[in-house]
Amino acid sequence: MLMVFVGIATAQTTITSQVAQGNDDAEERVSNGNMDLGSSDLELTSDGGTNQYVGIRFQNINIPQGTTILSASIQFTTDETDTGSTSVTIRGDDSDNANVFSSSNYNISSRTLTSASVAWNNIPSWNTVGQSGANQQTPDITTIVQEIVNRGGWSNGNSMAFVINGSGERTAEAYNGDSAKSPVLTIVADFTPPPLTSLPAIIPNLNRGLPYIYYMADNRSELYSVAPDPTASPLPSPNVTNITYGGSPIIFSGEGGGYRSTDRQVYVFEGDEPTPSSDMYSIDPTTGVATLVKTSIVPGHVEGAEFYINNDTGQEILVIVYNNGTSGGADRIMAINPNADGSQPAWSSYAGFPVVLSGARSNADGISWNPDTAEFYIQNDNNVDYYTVDINTGVTSLAFTTSAAIDGEGITYASDGTNYIEDEDNVGLGRTIFIVNTTTGDLTPLPNWVVQVMLNRLWETWGREMTRGMHLRPTVMLHIFYRF
């Protein structure tokens, strides 16, 4: 008798997603449907004796439709100690791509829920604030996740949400309380991620159009823009567009940004220093409306960003230089494909990234691409040295030192191949934009009209604040882009 044992190999892929914005976790009072999107914690599911529903949404679930789910759970972190008897039931939002929670009454309980549910009975006591262990982890919720992923309209990269209700109280951190300790969904699925796209060749771009300047300031919710024309009379005045997200003003703590010519949007980042991850938003420069494009685009604070496009092939690369999360050490470079490629969703990293900065410089305060030579440059503040960087390897080489020790907050190239850098008054000329000779390192102050056009409106707004005793130091985030 011949006996043959055949083993079927499975490819296990682990996906994690953390609540990434304030309207991705919410509470709803059972008695009247009132919604709370701004709570600093999540009471599962009684708040001071008031029973409630808790909704939690996770973005960027990169699992193909119909994939077999092997395990899944949600990890909470204790915000307050609770010991009373508590049991809850978990269900899923039975939709292809779960919407964010809104302030409309009953926005959690009115959702269609999965037929699958999981009981989390007799939850152990939560005795230590900040604890995130077995006692704060749900039972396996595979059946719920499987039902959602099996939906015909589910797509790789969609969002999924869960609804929790029951009795008793366990108090977990919410995004608005401590974003780094917000709930985390972990899924183990039976699939092999498709291979990442190889980084396309980067070549000079000789068809760049006319320059146009966009600029922002730290801790402000305005986008400034101007077409630099020193021959105009009168000199051009900047356009000022108020930035809003969900109808409210928003500010961004990331230090990099870029203009994408294919959709004419300005892309900026949120994630203060230090941070475990940064989220990326697009801003419509006409309306000022910001849209969250991707959470956790890189695992750290963004220092600089640049879009590259090959005008012949249409291939795009978003290059981001960022800090190494909260761990310190050398900065990283990430190269990202803004477009979907086969089974790879948009905003996936290219193969082989990130890479670690090494060689002559391991940290950067900005990045820019030379359209004439196709070289990337990074720079450091308060010196300033320029370095070329091979974005394929992260290896840096000293290119030149500028003729004055300026405080460079941003570098960029204009359409004619001229490099510009902005100074925070280190050389005694006030807030100044310099033209940089990339051969000699010589700095030439830009004509005053440009600086005045760019900064007068900023100083008007800061002047009013400083009269109230606020000593803010505005920092221009300078970007010169090309309109086609």
Secondary structure, 3 states (H helix, E strand, C coil): CCCCCCCCCCCEEEEEEECCCHHHEEEEECCCCCEECCCCEEEEEEECCEEEEEEEEEEEECCCCCCCEEEEEEECCEEECECCCCEEEEEEECCCCCCCCCCCCCCCCCCCEEEEEEEECCCCCECCCCCCCHHHECCCCHHHHHHHHCCCCCCCCEEEEEEEEEECEEEEECCCCCHHHCCEEEEEEECCCCCCCCCCCCCCCCCCCEEEEEEEECCCCEEEEECCCCCCCCCCCCEEEECEECCEECCCCCCCEEEECCCCEEEEEECCCCCCCEEEEEECCCCCEEEEEEEEEECCCEEEEEEEECCCCCCEEEEEEECCCCCCCCCEEEEEECCCECCECCCEECCCCCEECEECCCCCCCEEECCCCCCEEEECCCCCEEEEECCCCCEEEEEEECCCCCCEEEEEECCCCCEEEEEECCCCCCEEEEEECCCCCCEEECCHHHHHHHHHHHHHHHHHHHCCCCCCCCCEEEEEEEEC
